Each structure stands twice: as C-alpha cells, then as structure tokens.
Amino acid sequence: MLPTLLTLGNLCLGFAALYCCARQLEELGAGRTAAEVLTRNSERLEAIAPSYLAVGVWALLAAMICDALDGRVARRTGAASTFGVQLDSLADIVSFGVAPAMLMMTMVRREFMQWGGDPLGVHRLAQATALIALIYVCCAALRLARFNVEASLEEAAHRGFRGLPSPGAAGAVGSLVLLHDHLEYLGWMPAANLVTWGLPLLTLGVSLLMVSRVPYPHMVSSFFRHRPFGHVIGIVLVLPPLLLFPEWVLTLAAWAFVLNGPIRRLARRRAGQTPQQVAAPGAAVVRDEEVDLRRRA
C-alpha cells in the first residue's frame, strides 16, 4: 500500500500545482497583480513563496520527492509490479507533464497581462508560449511511454535514462518560475523580465531533450549507492545554502542536471566511445559491475 500511496501523493501534488495556476489566473481576472496577493500570513513564507505559482512549484518539488521514493520503496518491500509502473506514469504525466507546462504558460501570460497593451506583439508571443506548453506536454507523454517500454525490457532502465527524465524537466521549468517570482518580490525587474522572455525557449529546449537519446544518470540510485559518510558530507555542504538561498540553489541544481547530459555525451564522443555506449548509460553501469565481480572472483 505504501508505494501506491506515494504515487497517489505525487498525483495529488501535481493537481495542487494546477490548482495554484487556476488561482493565479482568477486573481488576474479580478484585476489584482501578483504582488497584491498575499498567499500566506507570514513574512518568511511570503518570501519563499510570494505568489500562487511559487506555491505550485513547491508542490511540484514535493511531488518529485514522492516520485523518487515510490519505486524504491516498492522494490525494497517486494511490491514492485506492472500496475505500479503504469500508475506511476499516469501520475507523472499530470505532475511533470501538464503541471510544469501550465506553470510556465501562466507565469508568462501573467507578466504579459501586467505589462498592458500589446508591446512588441505580446499577443502573438502569448500564443507561441501556449504552443510551446503543448509541445512540452506531448514530449513528456512520449518520454513516459518510451520509459515504460524500456523499463519492461531492460533492468538497466532503473540505473540510467535515455533522454531527460520528466521530473528533471519539470524541476528545470519550475525552478525558473520560482526564481522569477523571487526576483520580482525583491524588485529586481530587469532580471525577472529576462527570465520571462527566456523561459519559453528554455522550456522548448528541455522538451526536445526529453525525447532525445542523450544519456542521464539515475540520481536517486546514484545517491543511495554512496556510503553513509558521503551522505552526511553532502547534506552538510548543501543544506546551509539551500536554507538561505533556496531559489538559487534549486535553479542551479536543476539546470546543472539538465546540462549534465549533453556535456557528458560530447565528452564521451570526444573520448572515442560509440553512440551505443553513449546512449545506454545504465547498461554501461551493469557491465562495469559484472567486470568488477569477475575480477574479484
């Protein structure tokens, strides 16, 4: 029951992110700007989540935690099943497919509406943003369907990914939404406007990476393969800046993961590895472990 509850928690948190988008649009329809809407009654919480969209991003991050744990809990408790794989993908298409696209589209539309009039053809740009959001959703659906097929055929699919995983793409898009609202809350409008203009193009980029064959590591499996002492050192180093500057740390971490795949692929190609080796990081890990076991024997 526990893995299923975690997966359903992922789905519910994705729905919460969509609800936050609806609340933001409702406030805009009432003629209230994002700065005028107090989402909580605490100055500290207001700084962390200054808008409904920021609350939606935090819900998305909580959904990522549920998604990271459900599969591992299922395997540890012997409850892994085809039903769980399918349910996980159905939840992921909401949380990491539809919700990030809506967060991106709502944020850009909110900014365009607040600018007023139609400067620089804003109406056309809003339509293009909606099209990019649709492309993102389609790519996320294709990515999840392909993973289901590969996961049923290869155990190595749980060790590495072909193409950017949908939670990583959602984290990259959501982190920029969170960073934008934080910059706007601080009054750094030039930097916030730069994020507004760049987010649709970056969203299109991660959409294409999802359906690519660029290899990405499985971060959860990699983390749990480390020794406990390594966990302690990592937490000690990451926790203080995460608590002090959560928006910046999350954005840097998310985009470091996104860029990690293309950079590693280019590095491996320059090192002379074949495309098959580059496209199958999980299989390479399995082969390395087999070689190590043979050497020990």
C-alpha positions, 0 to 999 in steps of 0.5 A: 500500500505504501508505494501506491500511496506515494504515487497517489501523493505525487498525483495529488501534488501535481493537481495542487500545482494546477490548482495554484495556476487556476488561482493565479489566473482568477486573481488576474481576472479580478484585476489584482497583480501578483504582488497584491496577493498575499498567499500566506500570513507570514513574512518568511513564507511570503518570501519563499513563496510570494505568489500562487505559482511559487506555491505550485512549484513547491508542490511540484518539488514535493511531488518529485520527492514522492516520485523518487521514493515510490519505486524504491520503496516498492522494490525494497518491500517486494511490491514492485509490479506492472500496475505500479509502473503504469500508475506511476506514469499516469501520475507523472504525466499530470505532475511533470507533464501538464503541471510544469507546462501550465506553470510556465504558460501562466507565469508568462501570460501573467507578466504579459497581462501586467505589462498592458497593451500589446508591446512588441506583439505580446499577443502573438508571443502569448500564443507561441508560449501556449504552443510551446506548453503543448509541445512540452506536454506531448514530449513528456507523454512520449518520454513516459511511454518510451520509459515504460517500454524500456523499463519492461525490457531492460533492468538497466532502465532503473540505473540510467535514462535515455533522454531527460527524465520528466521530473528533471524537466519539470524541476528545470521549468519550475525552478525558473518560475520560482526564481522569477517570482523571487526576483520580482518580490525583491524588485529586481525587474530587469532580471525577472523580465529576462527570465520571462522572455527566456523561459519559453525557449528554455522550456522548448529546449528541455522538451526536445531533450526529453525525447532525445537519446542523450544519456542521464544518470539515475540520481536517486540510485546514484545517491543511495549507492554512496556510503553513509559518510558521503551522505552526511558530507553532502547534506552538510555542504548543501543544506546551509545554502539551500536554507538561505538561498533556496531559489538559487540553489534549486535553479542551479541544481536543476539546470546543472542536471539538465546540462549534465547530459549533453556535456557528458555525451560530447565528452564521451564522443570526444573520448572515442566511445560509440553512440551505443555506449553513449546512449545506454548509460545504465547498461554501461553501469551493469557491465562495469559491475559484472567486470568488477565481480569477475575480477574479484572472483 
